[in-house]
Amino acid sequence: MPFIDLATNLPANKFSEEFLKKFVSATAAFLGKPEDRMIVLVKPDLPLVIAGSCAPGVVLSVAGLGVTDTAEKNRENSAKIFPFLTQELGLSEDRIVIRFSPLEPWQVGKKGTVLTYL
């Protein structure tokens, strides 16, 4: 159950339902997870500074069970995610930052319990 949070100073109209579906499909494929397990949150129109500049940019947070727990996996995921975001959002790589966080089953609540017990 990967959690993808995209925070950006881009306007909300850049994130149509078509984009969201494409983004879910792409990130699910990149991470090797089914689309129905993906949780994607887009936060547009935020104040954002990357490297001292307020130019359009994205901070992407990717957290998941078994998909962000090694440098090798994160390097592979990064190499797949960057081209998608640069192409779809028209940003250069220096305006995108990705933060990877591993999760354990006891850190995710669902159905009144945590994943450890499901």
C-alpha angles and dihedrals in degrees: 000000000000119000115212118189117184113192117185147155089226115113121264092245089071089068107066123168087258091057092047093052091047091047093050091048093048097046091046089054093045092051096040094239131128115260092237089064096054122107113195125181122184119196110188132179095038126148103254136175121186118179092347094306132109091201115130112293147150135228108197122193117197119187127169151138112274096345103085102032102104137046090237094055092046092049090052092045092047092051089055099041099048096061091048093052095042092050099041098041101031094236129140118238092251089064094057127076124182124200116197121201126181118222132204123212092250090060096063122072122205136157093004095307139055128273091255088074099040 
